[in-house]
């Protein structure tokens, strides 16, 4: 086990630390205040192991987690802390089905998930978190279908943990997520979640596709490709009713990446939504030159004049028939 940090370090203020003159003017008051905050955070982490003190500790730490750059290693290495967070997660499994999750239960477990997101984001604890297979504890939350606010908040916060893992390009992370069937769970949220949870889930799929292992995985079978393509197509159709430039950006990037695979690109000629081929989203993309460029490249890649790179019978249509 790694050594515990000597103390939780305060992140430096924006623009750098105070000058020597300001330090002398303030005296020791600022330093004492910082030390008190660090001691408070360390005490709160220790209180997570006490069931009677845990709820308040979860609330305070989740609200202030950005203040301490060493919070993740301290949470990971403190005795019993990760076990306490997992206990919080599994304790609400019984209310997932039938769906009886209350707002208070949702808020409490989401505070625990916020600390796990902190652990998943930190370079010193990310792979430890992954190798312990802790993301699997979140998958039941992503498998829920209730659209009530407590469940939506739970899904969104769980997706935030997965999103923290994929933000750093790492094939080992992608391989783990693929091996544990994260794609169907993301597709479920992309179909029935709120705009925000759809956006995060699509971002996760995008990051998976941007890794060569992820692209190969999606395009290995016709079933996988068309499962992703169907959901992306349905989302494009829904955006004509409720536009979201942020969500559209991630969808177009997914399509563009799929077009890097010859068989997928060939299939996209016939299944790319017409709304992406015409001017349906012109106003939505007016202020986003990057996404407009992605869309232009996508349309170029799947253009009808594109020279086929496949032999007859080598595409997805052949795979579906066989």
C-alpha positions in Angstrom: 0.0 0.0 0.0 1.2 3.5 -0.9 2.3 5.8 1.9 -0.3 8.2 3.2 0.1 11.8 2.2 1.7 13.8 5.1 -1.3 16.1 4.8 -3.9 17.3 2.3 -2.3 20.0 0.3 -4.4 23.1 -0.6 -4.5 23.8 -4.3 -2.7 27.0 -5.1 -5.0 30.0 -5.8 -5.5 31.1 -9.4 -2.6 33.3 -10.5 -0.1 31.8 -8.1 0.6 32.2 -4.4 0.6 35.4 -2.5 3.6 37.7 -2.6 6.1 37.9 0.2 4.8 41.3 1.2 1.3 40.1 1.4 2.3 37.1 3.4 4.1 39.3 5.9 1.0 41.6 6.1 -1.3 38.7 6.7 1.1 37.1 9.1 0.4 33.5 10.2 -3.4 33.8 10.1 -3.7 32.5 6.5 -1.4 29.6 7.1 -3.2 28.7 10.3 -6.5 28.8 8.4 -5.2 26.5 5.7 -3.8 24.1 8.3 -7.2 24.1 10.0 -8.9 23.3 6.7 -6.5 20.4 6.0 -7.0 19.0 9.5 -10.7 19.3 9.1 -10.6 17.4 5.7 -8.5 14.7 7.2 -10.9 14.3 10.1 -13.8 14.1 7.7 -12.1 11.3 5.8 -11.6 9.4 9.1 -15.2 10.0 10.0 -16.4 8.1 6.9 -15.6 4.9 8.7 -18.0 5.8 11.5 -21.6 5.1 10.4 -22.9 7.7 12.8 -20.7 10.5 11.4 -20.6 9.3 7.8 -23.5 11.3 6.3 -22.2 14.7 7.3 -18.7 13.7 6.3 -19.9 12.7 2.9 -21.7 16.0 2.4 -18.8 18.2 3.5 -16.2 16.3 1.6 -18.2 16.2 -1.6 -18.9 19.9 -1.4 -15.2 20.8 -0.8 -13.3 18.1 -2.7 -11.9 20.5 -5.2 -10.0 22.4 -2.5 -7.6 19.6 -1.7 -5.3 18.2 -4.4 -4.3 15.1 -2.3 -7.8 14.2 -1.2 -7.9 11.2 -3.6 -4.8 9.4 -2.3 -5.9 10.1 1.3 -9.3 8.6 0.6 -7.8 5.6 -1.1 -5.2 4.8 1.5 -7.1 5.6 4.7 -8.1 2.5 6.5 -11.7 1.4 5.8 -12.6 4.5 3.7 -13.2 2.8 0.3 -15.0 0.0 2.1 -17.3 2.6 3.7 -18.0 4.2 0.3 -18.8 0.8 -1.3 -21.1 0.1 1.6 -23.0 3.3 0.8 -23.4 2.2 -2.8 -24.6 -1.4 -2.2 -27.0 -0.3 0.6 -29.4 1.2 -2.0 -29.4 -1.8 -4.3 -32.7 -3.1 -2.8 -34.5 0.1 -3.7 -33.5 0.1 -7.4 -36.1 -2.5 -8.3 -38.9 -1.9 -7.8 -37.8 1.8 -8.0 -38.2 3.2 -4.5 -35.2 5.5 -4.3 -35.9 8.6 -2.3 -34.2 12.0 -2.9 -32.4 11.8 0.5 -31.0 8.3 -0.4 -30.0 9.5 -3.9 -28.2 12.6 -2.5 -26.3 10.6 0.0 -25.0 7.9 -2.4 -24.2 10.6 -4.9 -22.0 12.3 -2.3 -20.2 9.0 -2.0 -19.9 8.7 -5.8 -18.4 12.2 -5.9 -15.6 11.0 -3.8 -15.1 8.0 -6.0 -15.0 10.3 -9.0 -12.2 12.2 -7.2 -10.3 8.9 -6.9 -10.9 8.0 -10.5 -9.6 11.4 -11.6 -6.3 11.4 -9.7 -3.3 10.0 -11.5 -2.0 8.3 -8.4 -5.2 6.4 -7.7 -6.9 5.9 -11.1 -5.4 2.6 -12.0 -5.7 1.3 -8.4 -9.4 2.2 -8.6 -9.7 0.4 -11.9 -7.7 -2.7 -10.9 -10.0 -3.1 -7.9 -13.0 -3.3 -10.3 -14.8 -0.6 -8.3 -16.6 0.7 -11.4 -18.6 -2.5 -11.5 -20.4 -1.4 -8.3 -21.9 1.5 -10.3 -23.3 -0.5 -13.2 -26.6 -1.4 -11.5 -27.3 2.4 -11.3 -26.7 2.7 -15.1 -29.1 -0.2 -15.7 -32.0 1.6 -14.1 -34.9 3.0 -16.3 -36.9 5.2 -13.9 -36.9 8.8 -15.1 -37.6 10.3 -11.7 -35.2 12.9 -10.4 -33.5 10.7 -7.8 -32.7 8.1 -10.4 -31.6 10.6 -13.0 -29.2 12.2 -10.5 -27.9 8.8 -9.6 -27.2 7.8 -13.2 -25.6 11.2 -14.0 -23.3 11.0 -11.0 -22.3 7.4 -11.9 -21.6 8.4 -15.5 -19.4 11.2 -14.1 -17.2 8.6 -12.4 -16.8 6.6 -15.7 -16.3 9.9 -17.6 -13.4 10.7 -15.2 -11.8 7.4 -16.1 -12.0 8.0 -19.9 -10.9 11.6 -19.9 -7.3 10.5 -19.8 -6.5 8.5 -23.0 -5.5 5.0 -21.7 -6.1 1.8 -23.7 -6.1 -0.2 -20.4 -9.0 1.8 -19.2 -10.9 1.4 -22.5 -10.2 -2.4 -22.5 -11.5 -2.8 -19.0 -14.7 -0.9 -19.7 -15.3 -2.9 -22.9 -14.7 -6.2 -21.2 -17.3 -5.2 -18.5 -20.0 -4.3 -21.1 -20.1 -0.6 -20.6 -21.4 0.1 -24.1 -24.9 -1.3 -23.7 -25.3 0.6 -20.4 -24.2 3.9 -22.1 -26.6 3.2 -25.0 -29.5 2.7 -22.5 -28.8 6.2 -21.0 -28.4 7.7 -24.5 -31.9 6.5 -25.3 -33.8 7.4 -22.1 -31.7 9.8 -20.0 -31.9 13.6 -19.6 -30.0 15.8 -22.0 -27.1 16.1 -19.6 -26.9 12.4 -18.9 -27.2 11.6 -22.6 -24.3 14.0 -23.2 -22.0 12.4 -20.7 -22.9 8.9 -21.9 -22.3 9.9 -25.5 -19.0 11.5 -24.5 -17.9 8.1 -22.9 -18.8 6.3 -26.1 -16.9 8.9 -28.1 -13.8 8.4 -26.0 -14.1 4.7 -26.3 -14.4 5.0 -30.1 -11.4 7.3 -30.3 -9.2 4.5 -29.0 -8.3 2.0 -31.7 -9.3 -0.9 -29.4 -12.7 0.7 -28.9 -13.3 1.3 -32.6 -12.3 -2.2 -33.5 -14.6 -3.6 -30.8 -17.6 -1.7 -32.0 -16.9 -2.5 -35.7 -16.0 -6.2 -35.2 -19.7 -7.3 -35.6 -22.6 -5.9 -37.5 -24.7 -6.2 -34.3 -22.5 -3.9 -32.3 -22.2 -1.4 -35.1 -25.9 -1.2 -35.8 -26.7 -1.1 -32.1 -24.6 2.1 -31.7 -25.7 3.4 -35.1 -29.4 3.0 -34.2 -29.1 4.9 -31.0 -27.1 7.7 -32.6 -29.7 7.9 -35.3 -32.6 8.1 -32.9 -30.7 10.8 -30.9 -30.2 12.9 -34.1 -34.0 12.6 -34.8 -34.8 13.7 -31.3 -32.5 16.7 -31.6 -34.7 18.1 -34.4 -37.4 18.6 -31.7 -35.1 19.6 -28.8 -31.8 20.9 -30.2 -28.7 20.7 -28.1 -25.4 21.8 -29.8 -23.4 20.2 -27.0 -25.0 16.8 -27.5 -24.9 17.1 -31.3 -21.2 17.8 -31.1 -20.5 14.4 -29.4 -22.8 12.6 -31.8 -21.1 13.9 -34.9 -17.7 13.1 -33.4 -18.9 9.5 -32.8 -20.1 9.2 -36.4 -16.8 10.8 -37.7 -14.7 8.3 -35.8 -16.9 5.4 -37.0 -16.2 6.5 -40.6 -12.5 5.8 -40.0 -13.3 2.1 -40.2 -13.8 1.0 -43.8 -16.7 -1.4 -43.2 -18.5 1.1 -40.9 -17.9 3.9 -43.4 -19.4 1.8 -46.1 -22.5 1.1 -43.9 -22.9 4.8 -43.0 -23.5 5.7 -46.6 -27.0 4.2 -46.2 -27.7 4.7 -42.5 -26.3 8.2 -41.8 -29.4 10.3 -40.9 -30.6 12.6 -43.6 -30.7 15.4 -41.0 -26.9 15.4 -41.0 -26.8 15.5 -44.8 -29.0 18.6 -45.2 -29.2 22.0 -43.5 -31.3 20.8 -40.5 -28.7 21.8 -37.9 -27.2 24.8 -39.6 -28.4 27.2 -37.0 -27.4 24.9 -34.2 -23.8 24.7 -35.5 -23.4 28.3 -36.6 -21.2 29.2 -33.6 -19.3 25.9 -33.6 -16.7 25.8 -36.4 -15.0 22.7 -35.0 -18.2 20.6 -35.1 -19.0 22.0 -38.6 -15.6 20.9 -39.8 -16.2 17.4 -38.3 -19.5 17.2 -40.1 -18.0 18.3 -43.4 -15.3 15.6 -43.0 -17.9 13.0 -42.1 -19.9 13.8 -45.2 -16.8 13.7 -47.3 -15.8 10.3 -45.9 -19.2 8.8 -46.6 -19.7 10.6 -49.9 -21.4 8.6 -52.6 -18.4 9.3 -54.9 -16.0 7.7 -52.4 -14.0 4.9 -54.0 -15.1 1.6 -52.3 -12.3 0.0 -50.3 -14.1 -3.3 -49.7 -14.4 -6.4 -51.9 -18.0 -7.4 -52.6 -19.6 -9.2 -49.7 -17.1 -7.9 -47.1 -19.3 -5.3 -45.5 -21.8 -5.3 -42.6 -24.7 -6.2 -44.9 -23.0 -9.5 -45.7 -22.3 -10.1 -42.1 -26.0 -9.6 -41.2 -27.1 -12.1 -43.8 -24.5 -14.7 -42.8 
